[in-house]
Amino acid sequence: MLSRDGVIARFIFAFCFYFLSGTQMVTGSLATICGILGTVALTSALLHYSPLVEFLSIRAERKSGEERGVRSQGNPGAKRRE
């Protein structure tokens, strides 16, 4: 899986390729190549990053942190500082 910065860079590349061919700054076979490269960049960004996976990992970290906090508070053998 790519990092979030890598995915943002691929979205920017895809936009640039689509912009070049869509505004007719490049024409002919070069525009076709830009369209193909834009599609490849967009699909690789979408396939290598999932906001759902990121949300689930954040949720799992938060849940494990809460469990650690509950365990440390509920330990009867732990010494308390006063």
N, CA, C and O atoms as a CHARMM CRD file, in Angstrom:
* protein
*
  328
    1    1 MET  N      0.83600  -1.16900   0.00000 PROA 1      0.00000
    2    1 MET  CA     0.00000   0.00000   0.00000 PROA 1      0.00000
    3    1 MET  C      0.87900   1.22800   0.00000 PROA 1      0.00000
    4    1 MET  O      1.90000   1.26000   0.68600 PROA 1      0.00000
    5    2 LEU  N      0.50600   2.22000  -0.74400 PROA 2      0.00000
    6    2 LEU  CA     1.26000   3.46800  -0.81300 PROA 2      0.00000
    7    2 LEU  C      0.94800   4.34700   0.38400 PROA 2      0.00000
    8    2 LEU  O     -0.09000   4.20800   1.03000 PROA 2      0.00000
    9    3 SER  N      1.86700   5.25000   0.66100 PROA 3      0.00000
   10    3 SER  CA     1.58300   6.24000   1.69900 PROA 3      0.00000
   11    3 SER  C      0.60400   7.26000   1.13400 PROA 3      0.00000
   12    3 SER  O      0.35300   7.30000  -0.07000 PROA 3      0.00000
   13    4 ARG  N      0.07500   8.05500   1.99200 PROA 4      0.00000
   14    4 ARG  CA    -0.90100   9.05000   1.55000 PROA 4      0.00000
   15    4 ARG  C     -0.25900  10.06900   0.60700 PROA 4      0.00000
   16    4 ARG  O     -0.89200  10.51200  -0.35100 PROA 4      0.00000
   17    5 ASP  N      0.99400  10.44200   0.87500 PROA 5      0.00000
   18    5 ASP  CA     1.68000  11.39600   0.01000 PROA 5      0.00000
   19    5 ASP  C      1.91200  10.82500  -1.38700 PROA 5      0.00000
   20    5 ASP  O      1.79200  11.54200  -2.38100 PROA 5      0.00000
   21    6 GLY  N      2.24300   9.54000  -1.46400 PROA 6      0.00000
   22    6 GLY  CA     2.43300   8.89500  -2.75700 PROA 6      0.00000
   23    6 GLY  C      1.15800   8.85900  -3.57600 PROA 6      0.00000
   24    6 GLY  O      1.18500   9.02200  -4.79500 PROA 6      0.00000
   25    7 VAL  N      0.05300   8.64600  -2.90300 PROA 7      0.00000
   26    7 VAL  CA    -1.23600   8.61300  -3.59200 PROA 7      0.00000
   27    7 VAL  C     -1.61400  10.00600  -4.08100 PROA 7      0.00000
   28    7 VAL  O     -2.12600  10.15700  -5.19000 PROA 7      0.00000
   29    8 ILE  N     -1.36800  11.00700  -3.27500 PROA 8      0.00000
   30    8 ILE  CA    -1.67000  12.38100  -3.69200 PROA 8      0.00000
   31    8 ILE  C     -0.83700  12.75800  -4.90800 PROA 8      0.00000
   32    8 ILE  O     -1.33400  13.42000  -5.81900 PROA 8      0.00000
   33    9 ALA  N      0.42800  12.34300  -4.93200 PROA 9      0.00000
   34    9 ALA  CA     1.28000  12.61600  -6.08600 PROA 9      0.00000
   35    9 ALA  C      0.72700  11.93800  -7.33600 PROA 9      0.00000
   36    9 ALA  O      0.75100  12.52300  -8.41900 PROA 9      0.00000
   37   10 ARG  N      0.23400  10.72100  -7.19700 PROA 10     0.00000
   38   10 ARG  CA    -0.33100  10.02900  -8.36800 PROA 10     0.00000
   39   10 ARG  C     -1.61100  10.68800  -8.84700 PROA 10     0.00000
   40   10 ARG  O     -1.86200  10.73400 -10.05100 PROA 10     0.00000
   41   11 PHE  N     -2.43000  11.20100  -7.92800 PROA 11     0.00000
   42   11 PHE  CA    -3.61400  11.94400  -8.34800 PROA 11     0.00000
   43   11 PHE  C     -3.21800  13.20300  -9.10800 PROA 11     0.00000
   44   11 PHE  O     -3.85800  13.55800 -10.09700 PROA 11     0.00000
   45   12 ILE  N     -2.17300  13.87600  -8.65500 PROA 12     0.00000
   46   12 ILE  CA    -1.70800  15.08100  -9.33800 PROA 12     0.00000
   47   12 ILE  C     -1.19100  14.74200 -10.72900 PROA 12     0.00000
   48   12 ILE  O     -1.48700  15.45400 -11.69000 PROA 12     0.00000
   49   13 PHE  N     -0.41800  13.65700 -10.84800 PROA 13     0.00000
   50   13 PHE  CA     0.05300  13.22800 -12.16800 PROA 13     0.00000
   51   13 PHE  C     -1.12100  12.90700 -13.08900 PROA 13     0.00000
   52   13 PHE  O     -1.11500  13.29400 -14.25700 PROA 13     0.00000
   53   14 ALA  N     -2.11500  12.21100 -12.57800 PROA 14     0.00000
   54   14 ALA  CA    -3.28100  11.86700 -13.38800 PROA 14     0.00000
   55   14 ALA  C     -3.98300  13.12800 -13.86500 PROA 14     0.00000
   56   14 ALA  O     -4.36200  13.22800 -15.03200 PROA 14     0.00000
   57   15 PHE  N     -4.15800  14.09400 -12.96500 PROA 15     0.00000
   58   15 PHE  CA    -4.79800  15.35000 -13.34800 PROA 15     0.00000
   59   15 PHE  C     -3.99500  16.06500 -14.42800 PROA 15     0.00000
   60   15 PHE  O     -4.56400  16.57600 -15.39200 PROA 15     0.00000
   61   16 CYS  N     -2.66900  16.10200 -14.26800 PROA 16     0.00000
   62   16 CYS  CA    -1.82600  16.77700 -15.26300 PROA 16     0.00000
   63   16 CYS  C     -1.93800  16.11200 -16.63300 PROA 16     0.00000
   64   16 CYS  O     -2.04500  16.80300 -17.64600 PROA 16     0.00000
   65   17 PHE  N     -1.91400  14.79000 -16.67600 PROA 17     0.00000
   66   17 PHE  CA    -2.04400  14.08800 -17.95100 PROA 17     0.00000
   67   17 PHE  C     -3.39500  14.34500 -18.59300 PROA 17     0.00000
   68   17 PHE  O     -3.47500  14.58000 -19.79900 PROA 17     0.00000
   69   18 TYR  N     -4.45900  14.30200 -17.79800 PROA 18     0.00000
   70   18 TYR  CA    -5.78900  14.56700 -18.34100 PROA 18     0.00000
   71   18 TYR  C     -5.91600  16.02100 -18.78300 PROA 18     0.00000
   72   18 TYR  O     -6.56100  16.31100 -19.79100 PROA 18     0.00000
   73   19 PHE  N     -5.31100  16.92400 -18.04000 PROA 19     0.00000
   74   19 PHE  CA    -5.36900  18.34100 -18.38500 PROA 19     0.00000
   75   19 PHE  C     -4.67300  18.59900 -19.71700 PROA 19     0.00000
   76   19 PHE  O     -5.18500  19.33700 -20.55800 PROA 19     0.00000
   77   20 LEU  N     -3.49600  17.98200 -19.90600 PROA 20     0.00000
   78   20 LEU  CA    -2.75900  18.18100 -21.15600 PROA 20     0.00000
   79   20 LEU  C     -3.56700  17.70700 -22.36500 PROA 20     0.00000
   80   20 LEU  O     -3.65300  18.41200 -23.37100 PROA 20     0.00000
   81   21 SER  N     -4.14700  16.53400 -22.26700 PROA 21     0.00000
   82   21 SER  CA    -4.89200  16.02100 -23.41600 PROA 21     0.00000
   83   21 SER  C     -6.26600  16.67400 -23.53600 PROA 21     0.00000
   84   21 SER  O     -6.76100  16.86100 -24.64800 PROA 21     0.00000
   85   22 GLY  N     -6.88200  17.01900 -22.42500 PROA 22     0.00000
   86   22 GLY  CA    -8.22700  17.61000 -22.46100 PROA 22     0.00000
   87   22 GLY  C     -8.25400  19.03000 -22.98500 PROA 22     0.00000
   88   22 GLY  O     -9.22900  19.42600 -23.62300 PROA 22     0.00000
   89   23 THR  N     -7.22600  19.79800 -22.74000 PROA 23     0.00000
   90   23 THR  CA    -7.17800  21.18900 -23.22000 PROA 23     0.00000
   91   23 THR  C     -6.52300  21.29600 -24.58000 PROA 23     0.00000
   92   23 THR  O     -6.34100  22.40100 -25.09100 PROA 23     0.00000
   93   24 GLN  N     -6.16900  20.18400 -25.16900 PROA 24     0.00000
   94   24 GLN  CA    -5.54100  20.09300 -26.47700 PROA 24     0.00000
   95   24 GLN  C     -4.20500  20.82100 -26.53700 PROA 24     0.00000
   96   24 GLN  O     -3.83900  21.38400 -27.56900 PROA 24     0.00000
   97   25 MET  N     -3.48100  20.80400 -25.42200 PROA 25     0.00000
   98   25 MET  CA    -2.11700  21.30700 -25.43400 PROA 25     0.00000
   99   25 MET  C     -1.21800  20.33700 -26.18700 PROA 25     0.00000
  100   25 MET  O     -0.22200  20.73200 -26.79400 PROA 25     0.00000
  101   26 VAL  N     -1.58700  19.06400 -26.13600 PROA 26     0.00000
  102   26 VAL  CA    -0.94000  18.04100 -26.94700 PROA 26     0.00000
  103   26 VAL  C     -2.02600  17.37600 -27.78400 PROA 26     0.00000
  104   26 VAL  O     -3.15600  17.21500 -27.32400 PROA 26     0.00000
  105   27 THR  N     -1.69200  16.99600 -28.99400 PROA 27     0.00000
  106   27 THR  CA    -2.68600  16.39600 -29.88100 PROA 27     0.00000
  107   27 THR  C     -2.11700  15.13200 -30.51600 PROA 27     0.00000
  108   27 THR  O     -0.92000  14.85300 -30.44100 PROA 27     0.00000
  109   28 GLY  N     -2.99700  14.39400 -31.13000 PROA 28     0.00000
  110   28 GLY  CA    -2.58500  13.20900 -31.86200 PROA 28     0.00000
  111   28 GLY  C     -2.21500  12.05500 -30.95500 PROA 28     0.00000
  112   28 GLY  O     -2.85600  11.80800 -29.93300 PROA 28     0.00000
  113   29 SER  N     -1.16900  11.35800 -31.35100 PROA 29     0.00000
  114   29 SER  CA    -0.76400  10.17000 -30.59800 PROA 29     0.00000
  115   29 SER  C     -0.22000  10.53700 -29.21800 PROA 29     0.00000
  116   29 SER  O     -0.32900   9.74800 -28.27900 PROA 29     0.00000
  117   30 LEU  N      0.35800  11.71600 -29.09200 PROA 30     0.00000
  118   30 LEU  CA     0.85300  12.15100 -27.77800 PROA 30     0.00000
  119   30 LEU  C     -0.30200  12.36800 -26.80200 PROA 30     0.00000
  120   30 LEU  O     -0.17000  12.08300 -25.61200 PROA 30     0.00000
  121   31 ALA  N     -1.43200  12.87200 -27.29900 PROA 31     0.00000
  122   31 ALA  CA    -2.61200  13.03100 -26.44800 PROA 31     0.00000
  123   31 ALA  C     -3.15200  11.66700 -26.02100 PROA 31     0.00000
  124   31 ALA  O     -3.61500  11.50400 -24.89200 PROA 31     0.00000
  125   32 THR  N     -3.09400  10.70000 -26.91900 PROA 32     0.00000
  126   32 THR  CA    -3.53700   9.34800 -26.57600 PROA 32     0.00000
  127   32 THR  C     -2.66000   8.76500 -25.48500 PROA 32     0.00000
  128   32 THR  O     -3.15900   8.15000 -24.54300 PROA 32     0.00000
  129   33 ILE  N     -1.36200   8.95500 -25.60600 PROA 33     0.00000
  130   33 ILE  CA    -0.43000   8.45800 -24.59400 PROA 33     0.00000
  131   33 ILE  C     -0.67800   9.15700 -23.25800 PROA 33     0.00000
  132   33 ILE  O     -0.62700   8.51600 -22.20800 PROA 33     0.00000
  133   34 CYS  N     -0.94500  10.46400 -23.28700 PROA 34     0.00000
  134   34 CYS  CA    -1.25600  11.18400 -22.04400 PROA 34     0.00000
  135   34 CYS  C     -2.53300  10.65200 -21.40500 PROA 34     0.00000
  136   34 CYS  O     -2.60500  10.52700 -20.18300 PROA 34     0.00000
  137   35 GLY  N     -3.53200  10.33900 -22.20600 PROA 35     0.00000
  138   35 GLY  CA    -4.77200   9.77500 -21.67000 PROA 35     0.00000
  139   35 GLY  C     -4.54300   8.41500 -21.03800 PROA 35     0.00000
  140   35 GLY  O     -5.09600   8.11100 -19.98200 PROA 35     0.00000
  141   36 ILE  N     -3.72500   7.59500 -21.68900 PROA 36     0.00000
  142   36 ILE  CA    -3.42900   6.27300 -21.13500 PROA 36     0.00000
  143   36 ILE  C     -2.63300   6.40300 -19.84000 PROA 36     0.00000
  144   36 ILE  O     -2.92900   5.72600 -18.85600 PROA 36     0.00000
  145   37 LEU  N     -1.62500   7.27400 -19.84100 PROA 37     0.00000
  146   37 LEU  CA    -0.82600   7.46000 -18.62100 PROA 37     0.00000
  147   37 LEU  C     -1.66800   8.04200 -17.48400 PROA 37     0.00000
  148   37 LEU  O     -1.46900   7.68500 -16.32300 PROA 37     0.00000
  149   38 GLY  N     -2.60100   8.93000 -17.80700 PROA 38     0.00000
  150   38 GLY  CA    -3.50400   9.46400 -16.79500 PROA 38     0.00000
  151   38 GLY  C     -4.38300   8.38100 -16.19400 PROA 38     0.00000
  152   38 GLY  O     -4.60900   8.35600 -14.98400 PROA 38     0.00000
  153   39 THR  N     -4.87400   7.49300 -17.03500 PROA 39     0.00000
  154   39 THR  CA    -5.70300   6.38800 -16.55400 PROA 39     0.00000
  155   39 THR  C     -4.89400   5.44100 -15.67500 PROA 39     0.00000
  156   39 THR  O     -5.37700   4.99200 -14.63600 PROA 39     0.00000
  157   40 VAL  N     -3.66300   5.13700 -16.08900 PROA 40     0.00000
  158   40 VAL  CA    -2.80600   4.25400 -15.29700 PROA 40     0.00000
  159   40 VAL  C     -2.48500   4.88700 -13.94800 PROA 40     0.00000
  160   40 VAL  O     -2.51800   4.20400 -12.92400 PROA 40     0.00000
  161   41 ALA  N     -2.17500   6.18100 -13.93300 PROA 41     0.00000
  162   41 ALA  CA    -1.85900   6.85900 -12.67000 PROA 41     0.00000
  163   41 ALA  C     -3.07300   6.89200 -11.74400 PROA 41     0.00000
  164   41 ALA  O     -2.94700   6.69200 -10.53600 PROA 41     0.00000
  165   42 LEU  N     -4.23700   7.14400 -12.31200 PROA 42     0.00000
  166   42 LEU  CA    -5.45100   7.21000 -11.50000 PROA 42     0.00000
  167   42 LEU  C     -5.80900   5.84200 -10.92500 PROA 42     0.00000
  168   42 LEU  O     -6.13000   5.73400  -9.74100 PROA 42     0.00000
  169   43 THR  N     -5.75700   4.80400 -11.74600 PROA 43     0.00000
  170   43 THR  CA    -6.11700   3.48500 -11.23300 PROA 43     0.00000
  171   43 THR  C     -5.10200   2.97600 -10.21400 PROA 43     0.00000
  172   43 THR  O     -5.47800   2.32100  -9.24200 PROA 43     0.00000
  173   44 SER  N     -3.81900   3.27100 -10.42600 PROA 44     0.00000
  174   44 SER  CA    -2.83600   2.82000  -9.44000 PROA 44     0.00000
  175   44 SER  C     -3.01500   3.56100  -8.11700 PROA 44     0.00000
  176   44 SER  O     -2.80900   2.98000  -7.05100 PROA 44     0.00000
  177   45 ALA  N     -3.39600   4.83800  -8.17600 PROA 45     0.00000
  178   45 ALA  CA    -3.65000   5.57700  -6.94000 PROA 45     0.00000
  179   45 ALA  C     -4.87200   5.01600  -6.21800 PROA 45     0.00000
  180   45 ALA  O     -4.86300   4.87800  -4.99400 PROA 45     0.00000
  181   46 LEU  N     -5.91000   4.69700  -6.96400 PROA 46     0.00000
  182   46 LEU  CA    -7.12300   4.17200  -6.33600 PROA 46     0.00000
  183   46 LEU  C     -6.93200   2.76100  -5.79700 PROA 46     0.00000
  184   46 LEU  O     -7.51300   2.40400  -4.77200 PROA 46     0.00000
  185   47 LEU  N     -6.12300   1.95700  -6.47800 PROA 47     0.00000
  186   47 LEU  CA    -5.93400   0.57900  -6.04300 PROA 47     0.00000
  187   47 LEU  C     -4.94000   0.43400  -4.89800 PROA 47     0.00000
  188   47 LEU  O     -5.02000  -0.52400  -4.12900 PROA 47     0.00000
  189   48 HSD  N     -4.01000   1.36800  -4.77600 PROA 48     0.00000
  190   48 HSD  CA    -2.97900   1.24600  -3.74200 PROA 48     0.00000
  191   48 HSD  C     -3.31400   2.00000  -2.46500 PROA 48     0.00000
  192   48 HSD  O     -2.52900   1.98600  -1.51700 PROA 48     0.00000
  193   49 TYR  N     -4.44500   2.64500  -2.42800 PROA 49     0.00000
  194   49 TYR  CA    -4.81500   3.39400  -1.22800 PROA 49     0.00000
  195   49 TYR  C     -6.30100   3.24600  -1.00100 PROA 49     0.00000
  196   49 TYR  O     -7.09900   3.40100  -1.92600 PROA 49     0.00000
  197   50 SER  N     -6.66300   2.95200   0.19900 PROA 50     0.00000
  198   50 SER  CA    -8.06700   2.83000   0.53800 PROA 50     0.00000
  199   50 SER  C     -8.31700   3.59900   1.83200 PROA 50     0.00000
  200   50 SER  O     -7.74100   3.26200   2.86700 PROA 50     0.00000
  201   51 PRO  N     -9.14900   4.60300   1.79200 PROA 51     0.00000
  202   51 PRO  CA    -9.47600   5.32000   3.02200 PROA 51     0.00000
  203   51 PRO  C    -10.10500   4.40300   4.07000 PROA 51     0.00000
  204   51 PRO  O     -9.95800   4.64000   5.26900 PROA 51     0.00000
  205   52 LEU  N    -10.80200   3.36200   3.62800 PROA 52     0.00000
  206   52 LEU  CA   -11.40400   2.42300   4.56300 PROA 52     0.00000
  207   52 LEU  C    -10.33000   1.67700   5.34200 PROA 52     0.00000
  208   52 LEU  O    -10.46600   1.48400   6.55000 PROA 52     0.00000
  209   53 VAL  N     -9.26000   1.25300   4.66700 PROA 53     0.00000
  210   53 VAL  CA    -8.17000   0.55700   5.34800 PROA 53     0.00000
  211   53 VAL  C     -7.50300   1.49400   6.35200 PROA 53     0.00000
  212   53 VAL  O     -7.16800   1.07900   7.46200 PROA 53     0.00000
  213   54 GLU  N     -7.31200   2.74700   5.96900 PROA 54     0.00000
  214   54 GLU  CA    -6.70700   3.71300   6.88900 PROA 54     0.00000
  215   54 GLU  C     -7.60400   3.94500   8.10900 PROA 54     0.00000
  216   54 GLU  O     -7.11200   4.01700   9.23500 PROA 54     0.00000
  217   55 PHE  N     -8.90300   4.06000   7.89200 PROA 55     0.00000
  218   55 PHE  CA    -9.84500   4.25600   8.99400 PROA 55     0.00000
  219   55 PHE  C     -9.82000   3.06800   9.95000 PROA 55     0.00000
  220   55 PHE  O     -9.81500   3.24500  11.16800 PROA 55     0.00000
  221   56 LEU  N     -9.80300   1.86000   9.39600 PROA 56     0.00000
  222   56 LEU  CA    -9.78300   0.67600  10.24300 PROA 56     0.00000
  223   56 LEU  C     -8.48500   0.55900  11.04200 PROA 56     0.00000
  224   56 LEU  O     -8.50600   0.11600  12.19100 PROA 56     0.00000
  225   57 SER  N     -7.36200   0.95000  10.44900 PROA 57     0.00000
  226   57 SER  CA    -6.09600   0.88900  11.19800 PROA 57     0.00000
  227   57 SER  C     -6.07100   1.93300  12.31800 PROA 57     0.00000
  228   57 SER  O     -5.56700   1.65600  13.40600 PROA 57     0.00000
  229   58 ILE  N     -6.60100   3.11200  12.06500 PROA 58     0.00000
  230   58 ILE  CA    -6.67500   4.14400  13.11300 PROA 58     0.00000
  231   58 ILE  C     -7.59800   3.67500  14.23500 PROA 58     0.00000
  232   58 ILE  O     -7.30200   3.86100  15.41500 PROA 58     0.00000
  233   59 ARG  N     -8.71300   3.07000  13.85300 PROA 59     0.00000
  234   59 ARG  CA    -9.66800   2.56800  14.85400 PROA 59     0.00000
  235   59 ARG  C     -9.04800   1.45600  15.70000 PROA 59     0.00000
  236   59 ARG  O     -9.25900   1.40000  16.91200 PROA 59     0.00000
  237   60 ALA  N     -8.28200   0.57200  15.05500 PROA 60     0.00000
  238   60 ALA  CA    -7.63800  -0.51800  15.78100 PROA 60     0.00000
  239   60 ALA  C     -6.58300   0.01900  16.75000 PROA 60     0.00000
  240   60 ALA  O     -6.46100  -0.47900  17.87000 PROA 60     0.00000
  241   61 GLU  N     -5.81900   1.03200  16.32700 PROA 61     0.00000
  242   61 GLU  CA    -4.82800   1.63300  17.22300 PROA 61     0.00000
  243   61 GLU  C     -5.51200   2.28400  18.42400 PROA 61     0.00000
  244   61 GLU  O     -5.05300   2.13100  19.55600 PROA 61     0.00000
  245   62 ARG  N     -6.57700   2.99000  18.18900 PROA 62     0.00000
  246   62 ARG  CA    -7.29500   3.66900  19.26000 PROA 62     0.00000
  247   62 ARG  C     -7.89400   2.65500  20.23100 PROA 62     0.00000
  248   62 ARG  O     -7.87100   2.85300  21.44600 PROA 62     0.00000
  249   63 LYS  N     -8.43000   1.56900  19.67800 PROA 63     0.00000
  250   63 LYS  CA    -9.04300   0.53600  20.51300 PROA 63     0.00000
  251   63 LYS  C     -7.99500  -0.15900  21.37400 PROA 63     0.00000
  252   63 LYS  O     -8.23800  -0.42500  22.55100 PROA 63     0.00000
  253   64 SER  N     -6.82500  -0.45600  20.79600 PROA 64     0.00000
  254   64 SER  CA    -5.78200  -1.11100  21.58100 PROA 64     0.00000
  255   64 SER  C     -5.23600  -0.16600  22.65500 PROA 64     0.00000
  256   64 SER  O     -4.87100  -0.61600  23.74200 PROA 64     0.00000
  257   65 GLY  N     -5.17700   1.12900  22.36600 PROA 65     0.00000
  258   65 GLY  CA    -4.74700   2.10600  23.36300 PROA 65     0.00000
  259   65 GLY  C     -5.71500   2.20200  24.52500 PROA 65     0.00000
  260   65 GLY  O     -5.29700   2.34900  25.67400 PROA 65     0.00000
  261   66 GLU  N     -7.00200   2.12100  24.23600 PROA 66     0.00000
  262   66 GLU  CA    -8.00800   2.15600  25.29700 PROA 66     0.00000
  263   66 GLU  C     -7.93800   0.89600  26.14800 PROA 66     0.00000
  264   66 GLU  O     -8.11300   0.96100  27.36500 PROA 66     0.00000
  265   67 GLU  N     -7.68200  -0.25100  25.51800 PROA 67     0.00000
  266   67 GLU  CA    -7.57600  -1.49500  26.27500 PROA 67     0.00000
  267   67 GLU  C     -6.36900  -1.47100  27.19900 PROA 67     0.00000
  268   67 GLU  O     -6.43800  -1.96700  28.32400 PROA 67     0.00000
  269   68 ARG  N     -5.27300  -0.90200  26.73600 PROA 68     0.00000
  270   68 ARG  CA    -4.08400  -0.78600  27.59100 PROA 68     0.00000
  271   68 ARG  C     -4.36400   0.12200  28.78100 PROA 68     0.00000
  272   68 ARG  O     -3.91300  -0.14800  29.89500 PROA 68     0.00000
  273   69 GLY  N     -5.10700   1.19600  28.54500 PROA 69     0.00000
  274   69 GLY  CA    -5.44100   2.10600  29.63000 PROA 69     0.00000
  275   69 GLY  C     -6.34300   1.46400  30.65700 PROA 69     0.00000
  276   69 GLY  O     -6.18100   1.70100  31.85400 PROA 69     0.00000
  277   70 VAL  N     -7.28300   0.66300  30.21900 PROA 70     0.00000
  278   70 VAL  CA    -8.19200  -0.03100  31.13100 PROA 70     0.00000
  279   70 VAL  C     -7.42600  -1.07400  31.93300 PROA 70     0.00000
  280   70 VAL  O     -7.66900  -1.22900  33.12900 PROA 70     0.00000
  281   71 ARG  N     -6.51600  -1.78300  31.30300 PROA 71     0.00000
  282   71 ARG  CA    -5.74300  -2.80200  32.00700 PROA 71     0.00000
  283   71 ARG  C     -4.85600  -2.17900  33.08100 PROA 71     0.00000
  284   71 ARG  O     -4.73000  -2.73200  34.17400 PROA 71     0.00000
  285   72 SER  N     -4.24100  -1.03900  32.78200 PROA 72     0.00000
  286   72 SER  CA    -3.33800  -0.43700  33.77200 PROA 72     0.00000
  287   72 SER  C     -4.12200   0.14600  34.94300 PROA 72     0.00000
  288   72 SER  O     -3.62200   0.16400  36.06800 PROA 72     0.00000
  289   73 GLN  N     -5.34700   0.62600  34.69700 PROA 73     0.00000
  290   73 GLN  CA    -6.14700   1.17300  35.78400 PROA 73     0.00000
  291   73 GLN  C     -6.74400   0.06400  36.63800 PROA 73     0.00000
  292   73 GLN  O     -6.93000   0.24800  37.84100 PROA 73     0.00000
  293   74 GLY  N     -7.04100  -1.06000  36.04900 PROA 74     0.00000
  294   74 GLY  CA    -7.70000  -2.13200  36.77900 PROA 74     0.00000
  295   74 GLY  C     -6.73800  -3.10600  37.44200 PROA 74     0.00000
  296   74 GLY  O     -7.19200  -4.10200  38.00500 PROA 74     0.00000
  297   75 ASN  N     -5.45200  -2.87000  37.40300 PROA 75     0.00000
  298   75 ASN  CA    -4.48000  -3.79000  37.97400 PROA 75     0.00000
  299   75 ASN  C     -4.37900  -3.54900  39.48400 PROA 75     0.00000
  300   75 ASN  O     -3.91400  -2.48500  39.89500 PROA 75     0.00000
  301   76 PRO  N     -4.80000  -4.50100  40.32000 PROA 76     0.00000
  302   76 PRO  CA    -4.78200  -4.27300  41.76800 PROA 76     0.00000
  303   76 PRO  C     -3.36500  -4.28600  42.34400 PROA 76     0.00000
  304   76 PRO  O     -3.14400  -3.73500  43.42200 PROA 76     0.00000
  305   77 GLY  N     -2.41200  -4.89400  41.65800 PROA 77     0.00000
  306   77 GLY  CA    -1.04900  -4.95000  42.18300 PROA 77     0.00000
  307   77 GLY  C     -0.22800  -3.72100  41.83400 PROA 77     0.00000
  308   77 GLY  O      0.91800  -3.60700  42.26800 PROA 77     0.00000
  309   78 ALA  N     -0.78200  -2.80800  41.06600 PROA 78     0.00000
  310   78 ALA  CA    -0.01200  -1.62300  40.66900 PROA 78     0.00000
  311   78 ALA  C      0.03800  -0.62200  41.81800 PROA 78     0.00000
  312   78 ALA  O     -0.95300  -0.40800  42.51700 PROA 78     0.00000
  313   79 LYS  N      1.19500  -0.02000  41.99600 PROA 79     0.00000
  314   79 LYS  CA     1.35600   0.99800  43.05100 PROA 79     0.00000
  315   79 LYS  C      0.83500   2.33000  42.54600 PROA 79     0.00000
  316   79 LYS  O      1.04300   2.69800  41.39000 PROA 79     0.00000
  317   80 ARG  N      0.15900   3.04200  43.42200 PROA 80     0.00000
  318   80 ARG  CA    -0.36100   4.34500  43.05600 PROA 80     0.00000
  319   80 ARG  C      0.50200   5.43200  43.67100 PROA 80     0.00000
  320   80 ARG  O      0.95800   5.32800  44.80900 PROA 80     0.00000
  321   81 ARG  N      0.71100   6.48300  42.87900 PROA 81     0.00000
  322   81 ARG  CA     1.46400   7.63300  43.37000 PROA 81     0.00000
  323   81 ARG  C      0.48600   8.67700  43.90000 PROA 81     0.00000
  324   81 ARG  O     -0.50000   9.00900  43.24200 PROA 81     0.00000
  325   82 GLU  N      0.76300   9.17600  45.06100 PROA 82     0.00000
  326   82 GLU  CA    -0.12700  10.19000  45.63000 PROA 82     0.00000
  327   82 GLU  C      0.66400  11.39800  46.06400 PROA 82     0.00000
  328   82 GLU  O      0.09000  12.36300  46.56900 PROA 82     0.00000
